[in-house]
């Protein structure tokens, strides 16, 4: 997967997160959890864009670590929404799968970049 494809994929992920948050019930718990998911899920793409403009390899790895953390956190919030009964599994299953795939991609990119830098 090249940089442009991953930029598009992370933006699509953010848009899907937005739609999921918009589907939440209108109550205090849903609003609080939804804001957390919205922040984490949309920051995946924003932080990947920042990583693409990194000034050095170390800066790139540091920015990718932020992407990794935000992606993992967004999956956590989706798990909570499901387990709290605020959204059904069928509503978030594909989005969580995409989050898992993106997380794997970023973890692999971090490992590869560190290996190349050390060699």
N, CA, C and O atoms as CSV, one atom per row, in Angstrom:
chain,resi,resn,atom,element,x,y,z
A,1,UNK,N,N,0.857,-1.179,0.000
A,1,UNK,CA,C,0.000,0.000,0.000
A,1,UNK,C,C,0.896,1.233,0.000
A,1,UNK,O,O,1.806,1.348,0.821
A,2,UNK,N,N,0.635,2.145,-0.918
A,2,UNK,CA,C,1.467,3.352,-0.982
A,2,UNK,C,C,0.892,4.480,-0.120
A,2,UNK,O,O,-0.199,4.372,0.439
A,3,UNK,N,N,1.653,5.545,-0.038
A,3,UNK,CA,C,1.307,6.680,0.824
A,3,UNK,C,C,-0.064,7.266,0.465
A,3,UNK,O,O,-0.877,7.514,1.356
A,4,UNK,N,N,-0.324,7.488,-0.812
A,4,UNK,CA,C,-1.601,8.094,-1.215
A,4,UNK,C,C,-2.789,7.197,-0.883
A,4,UNK,O,O,-3.842,7.680,-0.466
A,5,UNK,N,N,-2.615,5.897,-1.069
A,5,UNK,CA,C,-3.696,4.967,-0.733
A,5,UNK,C,C,-3.968,4.968,0.771
A,5,UNK,O,O,-5.118,4.902,1.203
A,6,UNK,N,N,-2.909,5.042,1.553
A,6,UNK,CA,C,-3.079,5.057,3.005
A,6,UNK,C,C,-3.660,6.385,3.488
A,6,UNK,O,O,-4.430,6.410,4.448
A,7,UNK,N,N,-3.305,7.471,2.841
A,7,UNK,CA,C,-3.930,8.759,3.166
A,7,UNK,C,C,-5.435,8.703,2.913
A,7,UNK,O,O,-6.229,9.173,3.728
A,8,UNK,N,N,-5.810,8.129,1.791
A,8,UNK,CA,C,-7.235,8.013,1.449
A,8,UNK,C,C,-7.946,7.062,2.423
A,8,UNK,O,O,-9.058,7.331,2.876
A,9,UNK,N,N,-7.289,5.970,2.726
A,9,UNK,CA,C,-7.894,4.970,3.610
A,9,UNK,C,C,-8.106,5.520,5.018
A,9,UNK,O,O,-9.133,5.242,5.637
A,10,UNK,N,N,-7.161,6.287,5.526
A,10,UNK,CA,C,-7.315,6.851,6.867
A,10,UNK,C,C,-8.381,7.950,6.895
A,10,UNK,O,O,-9.065,8.135,7.901
A,11,UNK,N,N,-8.513,8.675,5.784
A,11,UNK,CA,C,-9.577,9.686,5.722
A,11,UNK,C,C,-10.951,9.011,5.667
A,11,UNK,O,O,-11.898,9.460,6.313
A,12,UNK,N,N,-11.048,7.946,4.900
A,12,UNK,CA,C,-12.301,7.192,4.830
A,12,UNK,C,C,-12.660,6.629,6.202
A,12,UNK,O,O,-13.826,6.630,6.597
A,13,UNK,N,N,-11.649,6.148,6.923
A,13,UNK,CA,C,-11.864,5.651,8.285
A,13,UNK,C,C,-12.446,6.772,9.160
A,13,UNK,O,O,-13.398,6.546,9.907
A,14,UNK,N,N,-11.884,7.958,9.067
A,14,UNK,CA,C,-12.381,9.101,9.846
A,14,UNK,C,C,-13.838,9.412,9.494
A,14,UNK,O,O,-14.654,9.665,10.380
A,15,UNK,N,N,-14.154,9.392,8.226
A,15,UNK,CA,C,-15.535,9.673,7.803
A,15,UNK,C,C,-16.510,8.620,8.316
A,15,UNK,O,O,-17.638,8.937,8.694
A,16,UNK,N,N,-16.071,7.380,8.327
A,16,UNK,CA,C,-16.914,6.299,8.854
A,16,UNK,C,C,-17.093,6.433,10.359
A,16,UNK,O,O,-18.166,6.139,10.885
A,17,UNK,N,N,-16.052,6.874,11.056
A,17,UNK,CA,C,-16.153,7.122,12.495
A,17,UNK,C,C,-17.169,8.238,12.745
A,17,UNK,O,O,-17.993,8.135,13.654
A,18,UNK,N,N,-17.114,9.285,11.956
A,18,UNK,CA,C,-18.070,10.396,12.095
A,18,UNK,C,C,-19.500,9.883,11.964
A,18,UNK,O,O,-20.363,10.235,12.768
A,19,UNK,N,N,-19.751,9.057,10.959
A,19,UNK,CA,C,-21.106,8.513,10.757
A,19,UNK,C,C,-21.541,7.625,11.921
A,19,UNK,O,O,-22.706,7.644,12.317
A,20,UNK,N,N,-20.614,6.854,12.462
A,20,UNK,CA,C,-20.941,5.999,13.606
A,20,UNK,C,C,-21.311,6.854,14.822
A,20,UNK,O,O,-22.273,6.551,15.528
A,21,UNK,N,N,-20.556,7.909,15.060
A,21,UNK,CA,C,-20.847,8.791,16.194
A,21,UNK,C,C,-22.197,9.474,15.997
A,21,UNK,O,O,-22.950,9.653,16.954
A,22,UNK,N,N,-22.499,9.852,14.775
A,22,UNK,CA,C,-23.795,10.481,14.502
A,22,UNK,C,C,-24.968,9.528,14.740
A,22,UNK,O,O,-26.095,9.973,14.957
A,23,UNK,N,N,-24.707,8.218,14.699
A,23,UNK,CA,C,-25.759,7.220,14.907
A,23,UNK,C,C,-26.016,6.923,16.382
A,23,UNK,O,O,-26.946,6.187,16.714
A,24,UNK,N,N,-25.204,7.487,17.262
A,24,UNK,CA,C,-25.364,7.227,18.691
A,24,UNK,C,C,-26.639,7.871,19.238
A,24,UNK,O,O,-27.104,8.886,18.720
A,25,UNK,N,N,-27.196,7.270,20.294
A,25,UNK,CA,C,-28.336,7.905,20.966
A,25,UNK,C,C,-27.909,9.260,21.538
A,25,UNK,O,O,-26.721,9.521,21.728
A,26,UNK,N,N,-28.876,10.096,21.801
A,26,UNK,CA,C,-28.598,11.428,22.349
A,26,UNK,C,C,-28.755,11.399,23.870
A,26,UNK,O,O,-29.800,11.760,24.412
A,27,UNK,N,N,-27.688,10.960,24.542
A,27,UNK,CA,C,-27.668,10.983,26.009
A,27,UNK,C,C,-26.251,11.295,26.461
A,27,UNK,O,O,-25.325,11.333,25.652
A,28,UNK,N,N,-26.089,11.518,27.754
A,28,UNK,CA,C,-24.788,11.952,28.287
A,28,UNK,C,C,-23.673,10.938,28.049
A,28,UNK,O,O,-22.574,11.310,27.636
A,29,UNK,N,N,-23.944,9.679,28.302
A,29,UNK,CA,C,-22.909,8.649,28.136
A,29,UNK,C,C,-22.505,8.530,26.676
A,29,UNK,O,O,-21.316,8.500,26.357
A,30,UNK,N,N,-23.493,8.463,25.785
A,30,UNK,CA,C,-23.198,8.356,24.356
A,30,UNK,C,C,-22.423,9.570,23.857
A,30,UNK,O,O,-21.506,9.436,23.047
A,31,UNK,N,N,-22.784,10.730,24.332
A,31,UNK,CA,C,-22.089,11.951,23.933
A,31,UNK,C,C,-20.634,11.920,24.381
A,31,UNK,O,O,-19.738,12.272,23.613
A,32,UNK,N,N,-20.400,11.504,25.613
A,32,UNK,CA,C,-19.038,11.458,26.148
A,32,UNK,C,C,-18.189,10.431,25.400
A,32,UNK,O,O,-17.083,10.743,24.959
A,33,UNK,N,N,-18.698,9.222,25.257
A,33,UNK,CA,C,-17.954,8.182,24.551
A,33,UNK,C,C,-17.806,8.519,23.072
A,33,UNK,O,O,-16.766,8.262,22.467
A,34,UNK,N,N,-18.849,9.092,22.502
A,34,UNK,CA,C,-18.811,9.481,21.095
A,34,UNK,C,C,-17.749,10.531,20.817
A,34,UNK,O,O,-17.059,10.471,19.798
A,35,UNK,N,N,-17.618,11.479,21.710
A,35,UNK,CA,C,-16.573,12.506,21.534
A,35,UNK,C,C,-15.178,11.885,21.588
A,35,UNK,O,O,-14.286,12.263,20.830
A,36,UNK,N,N,-15.009,10.937,22.488
A,36,UNK,CA,C,-13.713,10.260,22.591
A,36,UNK,C,C,-13.405,9.492,21.302
A,36,UNK,O,O,-12.293,9.564,20.779
A,37,UNK,N,N,-14.396,8.760,20.800
A,37,UNK,CA,C,-14.217,8.023,19.552
A,37,UNK,C,C,-13.970,8.982,18.395
A,37,UNK,O,O,-13.095,8.741,17.563
A,38,UNK,N,N,-14.720,10.046,18.340
A,38,UNK,CA,C,-14.566,11.033,17.273
A,38,UNK,C,C,-13.164,11.630,17.274
A,38,UNK,O,O,-12.544,11.770,16.220
A,39,UNK,N,N,-12.671,11.977,18.445
A,39,UNK,CA,C,-11.335,12.556,18.553
A,39,UNK,C,C,-10.265,11.556,18.115
A,39,UNK,O,O,-9.397,11.879,17.303
A,40,UNK,N,N,-10.334,10.340,18.658
A,40,UNK,CA,C,-9.317,9.335,18.340
A,40,UNK,C,C,-9.410,8.877,16.888
A,40,UNK,O,O,-8.395,8.788,16.196
A,41,UNK,N,N,-10.607,8.591,16.432
A,41,UNK,CA,C,-10.784,8.052,15.079
A,41,UNK,C,C,-10.423,9.020,13.973
A,41,UNK,O,O,-9.877,8.619,12.945
A,42,UNK,N,N,-10.722,10.289,14.176
A,42,UNK,CA,C,-10.380,11.271,13.142
A,42,UNK,C,C,-8.912,11.674,13.210
A,42,UNK,O,O,-8.352,12.141,12.218
A,43,UNK,N,N,-8.288,11.499,14.363
A,43,UNK,CA,C,-6.881,11.881,14.465
A,43,UNK,C,C,-5.945,10.866,13.806
A,43,UNK,O,O,-4.778,11.176,13.565
A,44,UNK,N,N,-6.433,9.668,13.512
A,44,UNK,CA,C,-5.603,8.670,12.824
A,44,UNK,C,C,-5.107,9.244,11.498
A,44,UNK,O,O,-3.906,9.250,11.229
A,45,UNK,N,N,-6.025,9.722,10.682
A,45,UNK,CA,C,-5.654,10.282,9.386
A,45,UNK,C,C,-4.887,11.584,9.506
A,45,UNK,O,O,-3.938,11.819,8.759
A,46,UNK,N,N,-5.288,12.424,10.433
A,46,UNK,CA,C,-4.606,13.711,10.606
A,46,UNK,C,C,-3.155,13.500,11.027
A,46,UNK,O,O,-2.252,14.172,10.528
A,47,UNK,N,N,-2.939,12.575,11.936
A,47,UNK,CA,C,-1.574,12.321,12.396
A,47,UNK,C,C,-0.750,11.566,11.355
A,47,UNK,O,O,0.468,11.733,11.293
A,48,UNK,N,N,-1.401,10.740,10.540
A,48,UNK,CA,C,-0.658,10.094,9.458
A,48,UNK,C,C,-0.201,11.154,8.448
A,48,UNK,O,O,0.918,11.089,7.940
A,49,UNK,N,N,-1.063,12.118,8.163
A,49,UNK,CA,C,-0.654,13.220,7.275
A,49,UNK,C,C,0.558,13.942,7.844
A,49,UNK,O,O,1.484,14.287,7.110
A,50,UNK,N,N,0.548,14.169,9.150
A,50,UNK,CA,C,1.694,14.821,9.796
A,50,UNK,C,C,2.940,13.947,9.673
A,50,UNK,O,O,4.035,14.464,9.446
A,51,UNK,N,N,2.790,12.649,9.818
A,51,UNK,CA,C,3.929,11.736,9.688
A,51,UNK,C,C,4.523,11.799,8.285
A,51,UNK,O,O,5.738,11.695,8.113
A,52,UNK,N,N,3.674,11.967,7.302
A,52,UNK,CA,C,4.147,12.053,5.915
A,52,UNK,C,C,5.002,13.299,5.684
A,52,UNK,O,O,5.757,13.361,4.714
A,53,UNK,N,N,4.889,14.275,6.558
A,53,UNK,CA,C,5.682,15.502,6.458
A,53,UNK,C,C,6.799,15.546,7.498
A,53,UNK,O,O,7.335,16.614,7.794
A,54,UNK,N,N,7.143,14.396,8.044
A,54,UNK,CA,C,8.162,14.331,9.092
A,54,UNK,C,C,9.499,14.857,8.582
A,54,UNK,O,O,9.829,14.732,7.403
A,55,UNK,N,N,10.242,15.436,9.482
A,55,UNK,CA,C,11.530,16.057,9.159
A,55,UNK,C,C,12.699,15.075,9.184
A,55,UNK,O,O,13.764,15.348,8.629
A,56,UNK,N,N,12.489,13.926,9.836
A,56,UNK,CA,C,13.553,12.932,9.943
A,56,UNK,C,C,12.915,11.568,10.153
A,56,UNK,O,O,11.705,11.453,10.348
A,57,UNK,N,N,13.740,10.550,10.110
A,57,UNK,CA,C,13.239,9.195,10.368
A,57,UNK,C,C,12.715,9.080,11.790
A,57,UNK,O,O,11.669,8.474,12.023
A,58,UNK,N,N,13.437,9.657,12.736
A,58,UNK,CA,C,12.993,9.612,14.136
A,58,UNK,C,C,11.660,10.339,14.305
A,58,UNK,O,O,10.780,9.863,15.022
A,59,UNK,N,N,11.510,11.474,13.656
A,59,UNK,CA,C,10.256,12.228,13.697
A,59,UNK,C,C,9.128,11.401,13.078
A,59,UNK,O,O,8.012,11.375,13.599
A,60,UNK,N,N,9.424,10.726,11.964
A,60,UNK,CA,C,8.440,9.878,11.289
A,60,UNK,C,C,7.964,8.769,12.229
A,60,UNK,O,O,6.762,8.541,12.360
A,61,UNK,N,N,8.894,8.086,12.876
A,61,UNK,CA,C,8.537,6.997,13.784
A,61,UNK,C,C,7.720,7.537,14.958
A,61,UNK,O,O,6.729,6.923,15.353
A,62,UNK,N,N,8.121,8.664,15.512
A,62,UNK,CA,C,7.373,9.254,16.633
A,62,UNK,C,C,5.951,9.603,16.234
A,62,UNK,O,O,5.015,9.372,17.000
A,63,UNK,N,N,5.782,10.154,15.052
A,63,UNK,CA,C,4.440,10.509,14.588
A,63,UNK,C,C,3.612,9.259,14.294
A,63,UNK,O,O,2.410,9.235,14.558
A,64,UNK,N,N,4.252,8.220,13.748
A,64,UNK,CA,C,3.534,6.970,13.514
A,64,UNK,C,C,3.112,6.316,14.822
A,64,UNK,O,O,2.067,5.668,14.879
A,65,UNK,N,N,3.914,6.477,15.876
A,65,UNK,CA,C,3.522,5.945,17.186
A,65,UNK,C,C,2.246,6.617,17.683
A,65,UNK,O,O,1.412,5.975,18.320
A,66,UNK,N,N,2.095,7.897,17.397
A,66,UNK,CA,C,0.859,8.604,17.761
A,66,UNK,C,C,-0.309,8.029,16.965
A,66,UNK,O,O,-1.390,7.811,17.514
A,67,UNK,N,N,-0.094,7.784,15.677
A,67,UNK,CA,C,-1.136,7.171,14.844
A,67,UNK,C,C,-1.532,5.820,15.429
A,67,UNK,O,O,-2.717,5.508,15.548
A,68,UNK,N,N,-0.538,5.028,15.789
A,68,UNK,CA,C,-0.800,3.704,16.381
A,68,UNK,C,C,-1.656,3.838,17.642
A,68,UNK,O,O,-2.638,3.114,17.806
A,69,UNK,N,N,-1.290,4.745,18.519
A,69,UNK,CA,C,-2.028,4.938,19.775
A,69,UNK,C,C,-3.465,5.382,19.526
A,69,UNK,O,O,-4.391,4.880,20.162
A,70,UNK,N,N,-3.651,6.315,18.609
A,70,UNK,CA,C,-4.999,6.825,18.333
A,70,UNK,C,C,-5.875,5.757,17.681
A,70,UNK,O,O,-7.066,5.657,17.974
A,71,UNK,N,N,-5.284,4.974,16.808
A,71,UNK,CA,C,-6.027,3.900,16.149
A,71,UNK,C,C,-6.470,2.864,17.183
A,71,UNK,O,O,-7.628,2.446,17.194
A,72,UNK,N,N,-5.550,2.458,18.042
A,72,UNK,CA,C,-5.874,1.499,19.092
A,72,UNK,C,C,-6.941,2.062,20.028
A,72,UNK,O,O,-7.857,1.352,20.443
A,73,UNK,N,N,-6.808,3.339,20.351
A,73,UNK,CA,C,-7.791,3.964,21.241
A,73,UNK,C,C,-9.175,4.009,20.594
A,73,UNK,O,O,-10.180,3.800,21.273
A,74,UNK,N,N,-9.235,4.276,19.306
A,74,UNK,CA,C,-10.547,4.327,18.642
A,74,UNK,C,C,-11.231,2.959,18.694
A,74,UNK,O,O,-12.449,2.877,18.850
A,75,UNK,N,N,-10.449,1.895,18.564
A,75,UNK,CA,C,-11.016,0.545,18.667
A,75,UNK,C,C,-11.553,0.324,20.088
A,75,UNK,O,O,-12.622,-0.259,20.267
A,76,UNK,N,N,-10.823,0.782,21.068
A,76,UNK,CA,C,-11.263,0.668,22.463
A,76,UNK,C,C,-12.633,1.343,22.664
A,76,UNK,O,O,-13.534,0.759,23.266
A,77,UNK,N,N,-12.779,2.567,22.157
A,77,UNK,CA,C,-14.050,3.275,22.339
A,77,UNK,C,C,-15.187,2.554,21.634
A,77,UNK,O,O,-16.308,2.522,22.141
A,78,UNK,N,N,-14.912,1.979,20.477
A,78,UNK,CA,C,-15.958,1.214,19.786
A,78,UNK,C,C,-16.345,-0.023,20.588
A,78,UNK,O,O,-17.526,-0.362,20.674
A,79,UNK,N,N,-15.361,-0.698,21.175
A,79,UNK,CA,C,-15.661,-1.850,22.034
A,79,UNK,C,C,-16.564,-1.434,23.192
A,79,UNK,O,O,-17.523,-2.132,23.520
A,80,UNK,N,N,-16.255,-0.303,23.803
A,80,UNK,CA,C,-17.088,0.186,24.911
A,80,UNK,C,C,-18.510,0.492,24.453
A,80,UNK,O,O,-19.473,0.169,25.148
A,81,UNK,N,N,-18.642,1.113,23.288
A,81,UNK,CA,C,-19.981,1.436,22.780
A,81,UNK,C,C,-20.808,0.173,22.569
A,81,UNK,O,O,-22.006,0.151,22.851
A,82,UNK,N,N,-20.163,-0.872,22.075
A,82,UNK,CA,C,-20.860,-2.137,21.868
A,82,UNK,C,C,-21.207,-2.782,23.206
A,82,UNK,O,O,-22.349,-3.181,23.433
A,83,UNK,N,N,-20.217,-2.881,24.088
A,83,UNK,CA,C,-20.422,-3.553,25.368
A,83,UNK,C,C,-21.404,-2.804,26.270
A,83,UNK,O,O,-22.049,-3.414,27.123
A,84,UNK,N,N,-21.518,-1.506,26.089
A,84,UNK,CA,C,-22.485,-0.719,26.856
A,84,UNK,C,C,-23.874,-0.772,26.215
A,84,UNK,O,O,-24.837,-0.238,26.765
A,85,UNK,N,N,-23.972,-1.409,25.064
A,85,UNK,CA,C,-25.259,-1.531,24.389
A,85,UNK,C,C,-25.717,-0.261,23.690
A,85,UNK,O,O,-26.908,-0.091,23.427
A,86,UNK,N,N,-24.780,0.633,23.387
A,86,UNK,CA,C,-25.149,1.903,22.762
A,86,UNK,C,C,-25.218,1.809,21.239
A,86,UNK,O,O,-25.953,2.559,20.596
A,87,UNK,N,N,-24.452,0.889,20.674
A,87,UNK,CA,C,-24.524,0.589,19.245
A,87,UNK,C,C,-24.399,-0.919,19.079
A,87,UNK,O,O,-23.658,-1.564,19.821
A,88,UNK,N,N,-25.112,-1.485,18.119
A,88,UNK,CA,C,-25.017,-2.928,17.917
A,88,UNK,C,C,-23.696,-3.314,17.233
A,88,UNK,O,O,-23.101,-2.516,16.509
A,89,UNK,N,N,-23.260,-4.533,17.475
A,89,UNK,CA,C,-22.026,-5.047,16.871
A,89,UNK,C,C,-22.071,-4.875,15.356
A,89,UNK,O,O,-21.079,-4.467,14.752
A,90,UNK,N,N,-23.188,-5.177,14.750
A,90,UNK,CA,C,-23.285,-5.100,13.282
A,90,UNK,C,C,-23.006,-3.692,12.754
A,90,UNK,O,O,-22.577,-3.535,11.611
A,91,UNK,N,N,-23.242,-2.678,13.569
A,91,UNK,CA,C,-23.012,-1.290,13.159
A,91,UNK,C,C,-21.521,-0.941,13.168
A,91,UNK,O,O,-21.073,-0.107,12.381
A,92,UNK,N,N,-20.758,-1.577,14.056
A,92,UNK,CA,C,-19.346,-1.225,14.213
A,92,UNK,C,C,-18.374,-2.315,13.788
A,92,UNK,O,O,-17.168,-2.073,13.736
A,93,UNK,N,N,-18.866,-3.498,13.485
A,93,UNK,CA,C,-17.979,-4.622,13.190
A,93,UNK,C,C,-17.006,-4.326,12.050
A,93,UNK,O,O,-15.802,-4.532,12.208
A,94,UNK,N,N,-17.490,-3.856,10.923
A,94,UNK,CA,C,-16.623,-3.578,9.772
A,94,UNK,C,C,-15.656,-2.435,10.072
A,94,UNK,O,O,-14.502,-2.464,9.644
A,95,UNK,N,N,-16.125,-1.439,10.804
A,95,UNK,CA,C,-15.275,-0.306,11.160
A,95,UNK,C,C,-14.166,-0.748,12.120
A,95,UNK,O,O,-13.024,-0.305,11.999
A,96,UNK,N,N,-14.501,-1.606,13.055
A,96,UNK,CA,C,-13.484,-2.127,13.972
A,96,UNK,C,C,-12.472,-2.992,13.220
A,96,UNK,O,O,-11.278,-2.959,13.520
A,97,UNK,N,N,-12.943,-3.750,12.260
A,97,UNK,CA,C,-12.037,-4.562,11.442
A,97,UNK,C,C,-11.067,-3.656,10.675
A,97,UNK,O,O,-9.871,-3.938,10.603
A,98,UNK,N,N,-11.585,-2.579,10.111
A,98,UNK,CA,C,-10.719,-1.624,9.411
A,98,UNK,C,C,-9.717,-1.001,10.375
A,98,UNK,O,O,-8.550,-0.826,10.027
A,99,UNK,N,N,-10.159,-0.669,11.576
A,99,UNK,CA,C,-9.251,-0.141,12.583
A,99,UNK,C,C,-8.148,-1.131,12.912
A,99,UNK,O,O,-6.986,-0.749,13.050
A,100,UNK,N,N,-8.506,-2.399,13.040
A,100,UNK,CA,C,-7.500,-3.440,13.306
A,100,UNK,C,C,-6.499,-3.546,12.158
A,100,UNK,O,O,-5.299,-3.683,12.392
A,101,UNK,N,N,-6.987,-3.484,10.920
A,101,UNK,CA,C,-6.093,-3.561,9.762
A,101,UNK,C,C,-5.154,-2.356,9.708
A,101,UNK,O,O,-3.954,-2.505,9.474
A,102,UNK,N,N,-5.705,-1.172,9.923
A,102,UNK,CA,C,-4.861,0.024,9.935
A,102,UNK,C,C,-3.823,-0.055,11.047
A,102,UNK,O,O,-2.662,0.300,10.847
A,103,UNK,N,N,-4.240,-0.517,12.205
A,103,UNK,CA,C,-3.314,-0.660,13.321
A,103,UNK,C,C,-2.163,-1.596,12.943
A,103,UNK,O,O,-1.001,-1.301,13.223
A,104,UNK,N,N,-2.485,-2.706,12.318
A,104,UNK,CA,C,-1.447,-3.652,11.881
A,104,UNK,C,C,-0.494,-3.022,10.880
A,104,UNK,O,O,0.716,-3.240,10.939
A,105,UNK,N,N,-1.043,-2.243,9.964
A,105,UNK,CA,C,-0.219,-1.562,8.954
A,105,UNK,C,C,0.753,-0.602,9.631
A,105,UNK,O,O,1.938,-0.581,9.297
A,106,UNK,N,N,0.265,0.185,10.570
A,106,UNK,CA,C,1.119,1.176,11.221
A,106,UNK,C,C,2.158,0.527,12.138
A,106,UNK,O,O,3.293,0.996,12.213
A,107,UNK,N,N,1.783,-0.536,12.826
A,107,UNK,CA,C,2.754,-1.248,13.662
A,107,UNK,C,C,3.864,-1.817,12.785
A,107,UNK,O,O,5.042,-1.720,13.127
A,108,UNK,N,N,3.487,-2.412,11.652
A,108,UNK,CA,C,4.482,-2.963,10.726
A,108,UNK,C,C,5.374,-1.863,10.159
A,108,UNK,O,O,6.582,-2.050,10.016
A,109,UNK,N,N,4.780,-0.721,9.839
A,109,UNK,CA,C,5.569,0.398,9.295
A,109,UNK,C,C,6.579,0.905,10.318
A,109,UNK,O,O,7.709,1.244,9.966
A,110,UNK,N,N,6.176,0.956,11.567
A,110,UNK,CA,C,7.094,1.391,12.626
A,110,UNK,C,C,8.248,0.403,12.749
A,110,UNK,O,O,9.410,0.805,12.808
A,111,UNK,N,N,7.931,-0.880,12.789
A,111,UNK,CA,C,8.976,-1.907,12.908
A,111,UNK,C,C,9.924,-1.873,11.716
A,111,UNK,O,O,11.141,-1.954,11.879
A,112,UNK,N,N,9.355,-1.751,10.514
A,112,UNK,CA,C,10.180,-1.715,9.299
A,112,UNK,C,C,11.091,-0.494,9.298
A,112,UNK,O,O,12.276,-0.596,8.983
A,113,UNK,N,N,10.537,0.652,9.647
A,113,UNK,CA,C,11.323,1.881,9.647
A,113,UNK,C,C,12.450,1.804,10.683
A,113,UNK,O,O,13.570,2.241,10.418
A,114,UNK,N,N,12.159,1.259,11.837
A,114,UNK,CA,C,13.195,1.110,12.870
A,114,UNK,C,C,14.284,0.145,12.411
A,114,UNK,O,O,15.468,0.384,12.647
A,115,UNK,N,N,13.886,-0.945,11.756
A,115,UNK,CA,C,14.849,-1.934,11.263
A,115,UNK,C,C,15.752,-1.338,10.195
A,115,UNK,O,O,16.964,-1.552,10.211
A,116,UNK,N,N,15.167,-0.594,9.272
A,116,UNK,CA,C,15.939,0.039,8.199
A,116,UNK,C,C,16.895,1.057,8.770
A,116,UNK,O,O,18.038,1.159,8.324
A,117,UNK,N,N,16.430,1.826,9.773
A,117,UNK,CA,C,17.244,2.863,10.390
A,117,UNK,C,C,18.418,2.280,11.160
A,117,UNK,O,O,19.508,2.852,11.164
A,118,UNK,N,N,18.198,1.143,11.809
A,118,UNK,CA,C,19.252,0.508,12.606
A,118,UNK,C,C,20.279,-0.159,11.719
A,118,UNK,O,O,21.463,-0.177,12.057
A,119,UNK,N,N,19.857,-0.709,10.592
A,119,UNK,CA,C,20.778,-1.448,9.698
A,119,UNK,C,C,21.793,-0.572,9.047
A,119,UNK,O,O,22.623,-1.055,8.278
